[in-house]
């Protein structure tokens, strides 16, 4: 029984690997779907670890390794293919055109750094410092689904992607407080932000499918910043 959480974590890793193959085939929707499945397993392994009281050092390290693949490498693969095959850059020098897609791999670099910091930071038990790696990964795979149909508008899309890579990578390793997404009991009190975000995410996904997840992640970031600011004013 004690190995069940680790088996679920390996399922997270496995589905992340499938997402990578889908991304390199240019199937952004399938890649995003598999990353969502990986996120479900990432949530589930923690649930079973708590239920079975099966916490272990190897489980903690394995979880981070799986997350680097599923929420770092897989999203980067999708962004790489988006930049390589869907962004039209007719006026750009050929060497620069070849280099630009590799900007995507900044995502797993900062994801790994974020996870390494998280593993040694005892403050991040009930809340987060910086954007969680799974949230960042979900944003990017959803973003590729949303943008792939309009990515020919290179004058707009390319600068947006570059700025978002820089901004979200910084946010992952920053000290910006972000509320935990875990709801440990049924009830509104104490979990107002989580329920508001859950409702918003359902609405976005209902309206836009997998592309709506990116809007949900942006809502999470904004809600964290706004409520943290309000708490500072109250103090």
Protein Blocks (a to p, Z undefined) as FASTA:
>chain_A
ZZmmmmmmmmmmmmmmmmmmmmmnopaklmmmmmmmmmmmmmmmmmmmmmnopacfklmm
mmmmmmmmmmmmmmmmmmmmmmmmmmccfkbcfklmmmmmmmmmmmmmmmmmmmmmmmmm
mklmmbcedjafklmmmmmmmmmmmmmmmmmmmmlmmmmmmmmmmmmmmmmmmcbdcddf
bdfbgcfehplmmmmmmmmmmmmmmmnommlmmmmmmmmmmmmmmmmmmmmmmZZ
